[in-house]
Amino acid sequence: MRIATFTHRGRTRCGLVQDHVVRPLPDGVGPLDVPHDVRTGVPIPLADVRLLAPFQPPTVRDFVAFEEHVEGVRRSVDGRSGVPDAWYDAPAFYFTNPYAVIGPHDDVPMPPGCHAFDFELEVAAVIGSPGRDLTPSRARQHIAGYLIMNDWSARDLQSREMQVNLGPAKGKDTATTLGPWLVTADELEPYRDAEGFLSLGLTVSVNGTEIGRDLLSNMGWPFEELVAYASRGTWVRPGDVLGSGTCGNGGCLAELWGLRGEQSPPPLKPGDVVEIAVEGIGSIRNTVVPGAAPVPIPRARPRPRSRPA
């Protein structure tokens, strides 16, 4: 099933997407609890609805599971080349802002103070049932489905922040696109290869010009292993989103900047349209628009090292 959240004639609902229509679900049925024998209402043309993010996740973990991406973007962000040995030890991730989630066709504001704005082409798994300390084989049963994720990034802000060995913070804080709908895990099983990876074609374009193309199966770990690692010593719960991290071969601009030694293609600017397509899932399309000016924050004040008597 493909489960969307949409607005139509002032009403927000969930529905099943089939061909070029969406079939509304009964009130109270959300995208993570749709029974297979659910009854649907009168179909509505997709062209007549506004698609929203399929749901508002309680948490968003974003992994860095593509070796090729690490090779390129590391040089662009922190000036170092190669892949850290620690990358191979375990699937690293960071928590990003669930309040920043936007829909598949929403405008994306420039982050305040950003002059090097970037997209990131990713796929995300969505947790459907709670689990803790899962094995990879058990983890597969806890994945409800998949969707496209664009982890928009302010590269100049990110680069400065990470010099203090924290972050990214404001470098990733403005927008994360999720959509266009949730594709249930069973729908993508035909794409699973012999090693357990989902072999989906990925493409991204800016203003109609293709920038990147890759396969999701180039991940260093399959999603089941990402979920198992995320659940180590803690819970994953329904609605949690786990991003694959950015793919290689042009999955973001910063990777290309690092490889080429210059900002080519240039950073995103207001008016640019970024479209991402993923085989078996669909496509999302966002337009960059002007953002707010940064509210000034003073530099840290030098303080004496005095102590209580």
C-alpha positions in Angstrom: 0.0 0.0 0.0 0.9 3.6 -0.5 -0.5 5.7 2.3 -0.7 9.5 2.0 -1.8 12.4 4.2 -3.5 15.2 2.3 -5.8 18.2 2.4 -8.8 18.5 0.2 -11.4 21.2 0.5 -10.1 22.3 3.8 -10.0 18.9 5.4 -6.9 16.9 6.3 -7.2 13.1 5.9 -5.2 9.9 5.1 -5.8 7.8 2.1 -4.5 5.0 -0.1 -2.9 6.1 -3.3 -3.7 4.0 -6.4 -2.7 5.1 -9.9 -3.7 8.8 -10.1 -6.3 8.9 -7.3 -6.3 8.8 -3.5 -9.0 6.8 -1.7 -9.8 8.4 1.7 -9.5 6.3 4.8 -12.1 6.4 7.6 -11.7 9.1 10.2 -9.3 8.1 12.9 -7.2 5.7 10.7 -3.6 7.0 10.5 -0.8 6.0 8.1 0.7 3.6 10.6 -2.4 1.7 11.6 -4.1 0.9 8.3 -5.6 -2.7 8.2 -5.3 -4.6 4.9 -9.1 -4.9 4.6 -9.9 -1.3 5.3 -12.8 0.3 3.5 -12.1 3.5 1.6 -14.2 6.4 0.4 -14.9 7.9 -3.0 -11.6 8.4 -4.8 -10.2 11.9 -5.3 -7.8 12.8 -8.2 -4.3 13.3 -6.9 -4.1 16.5 -8.9 -6.9 17.9 -6.7 -5.2 17.4 -3.3 -2.3 18.9 -1.5 0.0 16.2 -0.2 1.5 16.7 3.3 4.2 14.8 5.1 2.7 11.4 5.7 2.9 11.9 9.5 4.8 13.9 12.1 7.6 11.6 13.5 8.4 11.6 17.2 12.1 11.2 16.4 14.3 11.4 13.2 17.6 9.5 13.2 19.8 10.2 10.1 22.5 7.7 9.4 25.6 8.1 7.1 25.4 4.7 5.4 27.0 5.5 2.0 30.8 5.2 1.8 31.0 7.3 -1.4 29.2 10.1 0.2 31.6 10.2 3.2 34.6 10.3 0.8 33.3 13.4 -1.0 31.5 15.4 1.7 34.1 15.1 4.4 36.6 17.1 2.4 34.0 19.8 1.7 32.8 20.1 5.3 35.9 19.7 7.4 38.8 19.7 4.8 39.9 16.1 5.4 40.0 13.4 2.8 39.2 9.7 2.9 36.8 7.7 5.1 37.4 7.5 8.9 38.2 4.0 10.1 35.5 4.4 12.7 32.9 4.6 9.9 33.3 0.9 9.1 32.8 -0.1 12.8 29.2 0.7 13.2 26.4 2.7 11.4 26.7 6.2 12.8 23.8 8.6 13.0 22.6 11.8 14.5 19.2 13.0 15.7 17.7 15.8 13.6 14.7 18.0 14.3 11.3 16.4 14.0 9.7 19.8 14.1 11.4 20.7 10.8 9.5 18.1 8.8 7.8 19.4 5.7 5.7 17.9 2.9 6.7 16.6 -0.5 5.8 19.8 -2.4 6.3 22.5 0.3 8.5 25.5 -0.2 11.9 25.3 1.6 13.1 28.5 3.3 16.8 29.4 3.2 18.3 28.8 6.7 19.0 32.2 8.4 22.6 33.2 7.6 23.2 30.4 5.2 25.2 31.0 1.9 25.9 27.3 1.0 22.5 25.6 0.9 22.3 21.9 -0.1 19.9 19.0 -0.7 20.5 15.4 0.4 19.0 12.5 -1.4 18.0 9.8 1.0 15.4 7.0 1.7 14.1 6.5 5.2 12.6 3.5 7.0 9.7 4.0 9.3 9.1 2.0 12.5 5.7 0.4 12.8 5.9 -1.5 16.2 8.1 -0.9 19.3 11.2 -2.9 19.9 14.4 -2.9 21.9 17.8 -4.6 21.5 16.6 -6.1 18.2 18.6 -8.4 16.0 18.6 -7.5 12.3 16.3 -10.4 11.5 13.8 -9.3 14.1 14.2 -5.7 13.1 12.7 -6.3 9.6 9.4 -7.1 11.3 9.4 -3.7 13.0 9.7 -1.7 9.7 6.3 -0.4 8.6 7.5 1.0 5.3 9.7 3.5 3.5 9.6 7.0 2.1 11.8 9.6 0.5 13.8 11.9 2.7 15.6 15.1 1.8 17.9 16.2 4.7 18.3 19.9 3.6 21.7 21.2 4.8 23.3 24.6 5.5 26.9 23.6 4.7 28.6 26.8 5.8 26.8 26.7 9.2 27.4 23.0 9.5 31.2 23.4 8.8 31.6 26.1 11.5 29.5 24.2 14.1 31.4 20.9 13.8 34.7 22.6 14.5 33.7 22.2 18.2 33.0 18.5 17.7 29.3 18.8 18.1 26.5 19.0 15.6 25.3 19.4 13.0 22.8 21.7 14.8 21.6 24.8 12.9 23.3 23.4 9.9 20.4 20.8 9.6 17.6 22.5 11.6 15.4 24.3 9.0 13.7 21.6 6.9 13.5 17.8 6.3 11.2 16.7 3.5 9.4 13.4 3.9 7.1 11.9 1.3 5.4 11.7 -1.0 3.7 8.9 1.0 4.5 5.9 3.1 5.1 2.8 1.0 4.5 -0.3 3.1 7.5 -2.7 3.4 5.8 -5.5 1.5 5.6 -3.3 -1.6 9.4 -3.1 -1.9 10.2 -6.7 -1.3 10.5 -7.4 -5.0 13.5 -5.0 -5.1 15.4 -6.9 -2.4 18.7 -8.3 -3.7 20.6 -11.5 -2.6 22.5 -9.6 0.1 19.3 -8.2 1.7 19.6 -4.7 0.3 16.8 -2.8 -1.5 18.0 -2.2 -5.0 16.1 1.0 -5.8 17.2 3.6 -8.4 17.7 7.1 -7.0 17.9 10.4 -8.9 18.0 14.1 -8.0 17.8 17.1 -10.2 18.0 20.9 -9.8 15.9 23.0 -12.1 15.5 20.0 -14.4 19.2 19.2 -14.7 20.2 15.8 -13.2 22.8 16.2 -10.5 23.0 12.7 -9.0 22.1 9.1 -9.7 22.8 6.0 -7.5 21.4 2.8 -6.1 20.0 2.4 -2.6 21.8 -1.0 -2.5 25.1 0.8 -2.3 24.5 1.3 1.4 27.1 -0.1 3.8 24.4 -1.7 5.9 20.8 -2.7 5.0 18.0 -1.0 6.9 17.5 -3.9 9.2 21.0 -3.5 10.6 20.4 0.3 11.0 17.2 -0.4 13.0 19.0 -3.1 15.1 21.8 -0.6 15.9 19.4 2.2 16.7 17.5 -0.1 19.1 20.7 -1.1 21.0 20.1 -0.3 24.7 16.9 1.8 23.9 13.5 1.7 22.2 12.5 2.4 18.7 8.8 3.2 18.6 6.0 3.6 15.9 6.6 6.7 13.7 10.4 6.9 14.3 12.2 7.7 11.1 15.6 6.3 10.2 17.3 7.9 7.2 19.8 6.1 5.1 22.0 9.0 4.8 22.9 10.6 1.5 23.7 8.4 -1.4 26.9 8.8 -3.5 27.5 9.9 -7.0 26.0 13.4 -6.6 23.5 12.7 -3.9 24.3 16.2 -2.5 26.2 19.2 -3.8 28.8 19.1 -1.0 30.1 15.7 -2.2 30.7 17.2 -5.6 32.3 20.3 -4.1 34.7 18.1 -2.1 35.7 16.1 -5.2 36.1 19.1 -7.5 37.6 21.5 -5.1 35.1 24.2 -6.0 31.4 25.0 -5.5 30.3 23.5 -8.8 27.3 23.1 -9.2 26.7 26.3 -7.1 24.8 26.3 -3.8 21.0 26.4 -3.9 19.4 29.8 -4.0 15.8 31.1 -3.8 13.8 30.0 -6.9 15.7 26.7 -7.4 13.6 23.6 -7.7 14.9 20.3 -6.3 13.2 17.1 -7.4 14.1 13.6 -6.1 12.8 10.4 -7.5 13.1 6.9 -6.0 12.2 3.7 -7.8 9.2 1.9 -6.2 8.3 4.9 -4.0 7.7 8.1 -6.1 9.0 11.6 -6.2 9.1 14.8 -4.2 9.6 18.4 -5.5 10.5 21.4 -3.4 11.2 25.0 -4.3 13.8 27.0 -2.3 12.4 30.4 -1.1 14.0 33.3 0.9 14.2 32.7 4.6 14.4 34.9 7.7 17.4 37.0 8.6 19.4 35.6 11.5 18.7 37.1 14.9 22.1 38.4 16.1 23.7 36.5 19.0 26.9 38.0 20.5 30.2 36.1 20.8 30.9 34.3 24.0 32.2 36.6 26.8 35.6 35.8 28.2 35.1 34.9 31.8 37.6 34.7 34.7 38.1 31.3 36.2 37.0 32.4 39.7 35.5 29.8 42.0 33.3 29.9 45.2 35.4 30.5 48.3 
